[in-house]
Amino acid sequence: MKLQHKWSKRLAIMTIGATVAISGGVISSPKPTQAATATITSTTKADSIISLGKRYLGTPYKFGAKVGQTRNFDCSTLTKYIFGKYGISLPRTAAQQSKVGSYVSKKNWKKGDLLFFSVPGRPGVGHVGVYLGNNKMLNTYGAGGVKITTINSYWNSHYMTARRVIK
Protein backbone atom coordinates (compact mmCIF):
# COMPACT_ATOMS: atom_id res chain seq x y z
CA MET A 1 0.00 0.00 0.00
CA LYS A 2 2.81 2.42 0.90
CA LEU A 3 4.57 1.72 -2.39
CA GLN A 4 1.40 2.49 -4.40
CA HIS A 5 0.95 5.80 -2.50
CA LYS A 6 4.58 6.82 -3.23
CA TRP A 7 4.11 6.11 -6.95
CA SER A 8 0.85 8.12 -7.03
CA LYS A 9 2.63 11.06 -5.46
CA ARG A 10 5.56 10.77 -7.91
CA LEU A 11 3.18 10.54 -10.87
CA ALA A 12 1.36 13.70 -9.73
CA ILE A 13 4.67 15.56 -9.34
CA MET A 14 5.85 14.39 -12.77
CA THR A 15 2.56 15.49 -14.34
CA ILE A 16 2.86 18.94 -12.80
CA GLY A 17 6.50 19.14 -13.91
CA ALA A 18 5.56 18.21 -17.48
CA THR A 19 2.80 20.81 -17.47
CA VAL A 20 5.26 23.47 -16.31
CA ALA A 21 7.80 22.45 -18.93
CA ILE A 22 5.24 22.47 -21.75
CA SER A 23 3.78 25.86 -20.71
CA GLY A 24 7.21 27.50 -20.60
CA GLY A 25 7.66 27.29 -16.86
CA VAL A 26 4.63 29.26 -15.83
CA ILE A 27 1.39 27.96 -14.39
CA SER A 28 -1.19 30.68 -14.30
CA SER A 29 -4.89 30.93 -13.81
CA PRO A 30 -6.95 32.66 -16.47
CA LYS A 31 -7.30 36.39 -15.87
CA PRO A 32 -10.43 38.40 -16.64
CA THR A 33 -10.27 40.50 -19.77
CA GLN A 34 -9.75 44.23 -19.42
CA ALA A 35 -13.42 44.82 -20.34
CA ALA A 36 -14.60 42.38 -17.66
CA THR A 37 -12.36 44.04 -15.08
CA ALA A 38 -13.71 47.49 -16.01
CA THR A 39 -17.30 46.23 -15.68
CA ILE A 40 -16.61 44.74 -12.26
CA THR A 41 -14.92 47.95 -11.14
CA SER A 42 -17.63 50.31 -12.42
CA THR A 43 -20.44 48.17 -10.97
CA THR A 44 -18.69 48.02 -7.61
CA LYS A 45 -18.11 51.77 -7.66
CA ALA A 46 -21.77 52.43 -8.56
CA ASP A 47 -22.93 50.16 -5.73
CA SER A 48 -20.61 51.98 -3.28
CA ILE A 49 -21.81 55.43 -4.37
CA ILE A 50 -25.45 54.36 -4.11
CA SER A 51 -24.85 52.76 -0.72
CA LEU A 52 -23.31 55.99 0.57
CA GLY A 53 -26.22 58.00 -0.85
CA LYS A 54 -28.73 55.74 0.90
CA ARG A 55 -27.10 56.55 4.24
CA TYR A 56 -28.51 60.06 3.80
CA LEU A 57 -32.12 59.00 3.20
CA GLY A 58 -34.36 61.51 4.96
CA THR A 59 -31.67 64.22 5.14
CA PRO A 60 -33.52 67.53 4.61
CA TYR A 61 -33.67 69.23 1.23
CA LYS A 62 -32.43 72.82 1.03
CA PHE A 63 -32.16 74.66 -2.26
CA GLY A 64 -28.66 76.12 -2.54
CA ALA A 65 -27.27 73.83 0.18
CA LYS A 66 -23.61 74.41 0.97
CA VAL A 67 -21.22 72.03 -0.80
CA GLY A 68 -19.35 69.53 1.37
CA GLN A 69 -21.60 69.41 4.42
CA THR A 70 -24.23 66.74 5.09
CA ARG A 71 -26.87 68.51 7.27
CA ASN A 72 -28.95 69.14 4.15
CA PHE A 73 -28.62 68.77 0.39
CA ASP A 74 -30.07 70.03 -2.83
CA CYS A 75 -30.07 67.59 -5.73
CA SER A 76 -26.67 68.55 -7.11
CA THR A 77 -24.85 68.87 -3.78
CA LEU A 78 -26.01 65.31 -3.00
CA THR A 79 -24.59 63.93 -6.25
CA LYS A 80 -21.44 66.06 -5.96
CA TYR A 81 -20.86 64.79 -2.42
CA ILE A 82 -21.47 61.05 -2.91
CA PHE A 83 -19.60 60.81 -6.22
CA GLY A 84 -16.76 62.93 -4.83
CA LYS A 85 -16.22 60.46 -2.00
CA TYR A 86 -15.31 57.91 -4.68
CA GLY A 87 -12.96 60.16 -6.65
CA ILE A 88 -15.43 61.50 -9.21
CA SER A 89 -15.43 65.28 -9.18
CA LEU A 90 -18.67 66.86 -10.36
CA PRO A 91 -19.47 70.54 -10.93
CA ARG A 92 -21.81 72.35 -8.52
CA THR A 93 -25.14 72.55 -10.37
CA ALA A 94 -27.38 70.01 -12.10
CA ALA A 95 -27.07 71.99 -15.36
CA GLN A 96 -23.26 71.86 -15.15
CA GLN A 97 -23.29 68.17 -14.19
CA SER A 98 -25.43 67.40 -17.26
CA LYS A 99 -22.45 68.28 -19.45
CA VAL A 100 -19.84 65.91 -17.94
CA GLY A 101 -19.22 62.23 -18.66
CA SER A 102 -20.75 60.54 -21.65
CA TYR A 103 -24.32 60.56 -22.99
CA VAL A 104 -26.44 57.48 -22.20
CA SER A 105 -29.72 56.69 -23.96
CA LYS A 106 -32.74 55.77 -21.80
CA LYS A 107 -32.59 52.12 -22.86
CA ASN A 108 -28.94 51.87 -21.74
CA TRP A 109 -29.16 53.33 -18.24
CA LYS A 110 -27.01 51.54 -15.65
CA LYS A 111 -26.88 51.84 -11.88
CA GLY A 112 -24.94 54.98 -11.00
CA ASP A 113 -25.86 56.96 -14.13
CA LEU A 114 -26.92 60.57 -13.54
CA LEU A 115 -30.45 61.39 -14.76
CA PHE A 116 -31.41 64.98 -15.55
CA PHE A 117 -34.80 66.66 -15.61
CA SER A 118 -36.39 70.02 -16.23
CA VAL A 119 -38.31 71.70 -13.43
CA PRO A 120 -41.22 74.11 -13.74
CA GLY A 121 -40.21 77.75 -13.85
CA ARG A 122 -36.59 77.15 -14.88
CA PRO A 123 -35.23 76.75 -18.40
CA GLY A 124 -33.00 73.76 -19.17
CA VAL A 125 -31.79 71.17 -16.69
CA GLY A 126 -32.91 71.86 -13.14
CA HIS A 127 -32.79 68.50 -11.34
CA VAL A 128 -30.46 65.49 -11.07
CA GLY A 129 -30.86 62.00 -9.60
CA VAL A 130 -28.81 58.80 -9.49
CA TYR A 131 -30.25 55.80 -11.32
CA LEU A 132 -30.65 52.76 -9.03
CA GLY A 133 -32.05 50.28 -11.54
CA ASN A 134 -35.63 48.99 -11.71
CA ASN A 135 -36.99 52.41 -12.74
CA LYS A 136 -35.90 54.09 -9.48
CA MET A 137 -33.55 56.93 -8.62
CA LEU A 138 -31.95 58.42 -5.53
CA ASN A 139 -32.50 62.17 -5.36
CA THR A 140 -33.62 64.99 -3.14
CA TYR A 141 -36.24 67.68 -3.46
CA GLY A 142 -38.95 69.14 -1.23
CA ALA A 143 -40.56 67.43 1.74
CA GLY A 144 -38.87 64.25 2.89
CA GLY A 145 -35.44 65.28 1.62
CA VAL A 146 -33.21 62.54 0.23
CA LYS A 147 -35.41 59.73 -1.05
CA ILE A 148 -35.77 56.90 -3.51
CA THR A 149 -38.25 57.86 -6.20
CA THR A 150 -39.92 55.83 -8.91
CA ILE A 151 -39.36 57.38 -12.31
CA ASN A 152 -43.08 57.78 -12.93
CA SER A 153 -45.06 59.80 -15.45
CA TYR A 154 -44.04 63.13 -13.82
CA TRP A 155 -40.32 62.41 -14.10
CA ASN A 156 -40.69 60.78 -17.52
CA SER A 157 -42.44 63.87 -18.84
CA HIS A 158 -39.63 66.11 -17.49
CA TYR A 159 -36.71 63.85 -18.47
CA MET A 160 -33.96 65.58 -20.46
CA THR A 161 -30.82 63.43 -20.60
CA ALA A 162 -28.55 60.97 -18.78
CA ARG A 163 -24.79 60.93 -18.34
CA ARG A 164 -22.36 58.23 -17.27
CA VAL A 165 -19.50 59.51 -15.13
CA ILE A 166 -18.39 56.20 -13.60
CA LYS A 167 -15.65 54.65 -15.72
Stockholm file with secondary structure:
# STOCKHOLM 1.0

chainA/1-167         MKLQHKWSKRLAIMTIGATVAISGGVISSPKPTQAATATITSTTKADSIISLGKRYLGTPYKFGAKVGQTRNFDCSTLTKYIFGKYGISLPRTAAQQSKVGSYVSKKNWKKGDLLFFSVPGRPGVGHVGVYLGNNKMLNTYGAGGVKITTINSYWNSHYMTARRVIK
#=GR chainA/1-167 SS CHHHHHHHHHHHHHHHHHHHHHTTSCCCCCCCCHHHHHHHHHHHHHHHHHHHHHTTTTCCBCTTCCTTCCSCBCHHHHHHHHHHTTTCCCCSSHHHHTTSSEECCGGGCCTTCEEEEEETTEEEEEEEEEEEETTEEEEECSTTCEEEEECCHHHHHHEEEEEECCC
#=GC SS_cons         CHHHHHHHHHHHHHHHHHHHHHTTSCCCCCCCCHHHHHHHHHHHHHHHHHHHHHTTTTCCBCTTCCTTCCSCBCHHHHHHHHHHTTTCCCCSSHHHHTTSSEECCGGGCCTTCEEEEEETTEEEEEEEEEEEETTEEEEECSTTCEEEEECCHHHHHHEEEEEECCC
//
